[in-house]
């Protein structure tokens, strides 16, 4: 317990600083198909297309945001293509982060969409997990002709992640995940061209390191209190920058799915949306629905 408290205190100071990193959709969660309790395969057997799972989130930045953030929507899915016992998994995944601003008659104007798709291999090592994968990531503007600007980005990265579940009050009620991304594709286009060299040069993106932490405490037969967060460091050729997030939720978990409602605070030194890079500190409230176990 003391370690979790210390972690979130450190993370709070990370968020409060003037920091920056690219906007990865999975930055606030950890995907691990081998942790789905509904899938159980004998150790010496294998299966093809053994499970399908996913997650969805919807919420508002109405409490505190900026001119580009009013509503958000996340949608993600994964398909486990191959599984060997309960110790090896190969899955493909895809997800989107949709952002709307308040600048139309219904207070819901599409502003930007972030997209990811990837392939992920997971291997159990005793009580921990090692993952390798490759993700294609991109961001595109929506309905921005009236604004007269465009900011499009494409990233590709090879990923390595080490996941450590551990226990405080109950079995595997906490988790730490360490993730490293090595970027193999980096590209950004800004229109008008005078903004091309303002802010950080995303063409010089090199790598990133992320630490995720999650903890759950039972409050009833099927109800839990959840706390999680992340800290992310991004390395350019000549720069070092960071992002961070804290989230608290209350939710119900069944074998069919998990439903959570909560609040989060996140700092993005460059939100990735306006053509002239700007930071964003966002206080949001929303709901999340996900496959139990495999999404933490």
ABEGO torsion letter per residue (X at the ends): XAAAAAAAAAAAAAAABBBBBBBBAAAABBBBAAABAABBBBAABBBBGABBBEBBBBBBAAABBBAABABBBBBBBBBBABBBEAABBBBBBBBBBBBBBABBAAGBBBABBBBBBBBBBBBBBEABBBBBBBBBBBBBBBGAAAAGBBBBBBBBBBBBBBBBBBBAABBGABBBBBBBBBBABBBBBBOBAAAAABEBBAAABABBBBBBBBBBBBABAABBBBBBBBBBBBBBAABBBBBBBBBBBBBBBBAAEBBBBBBBBBBBABAGABABBBBBBBBBBBBBBBBBGABX
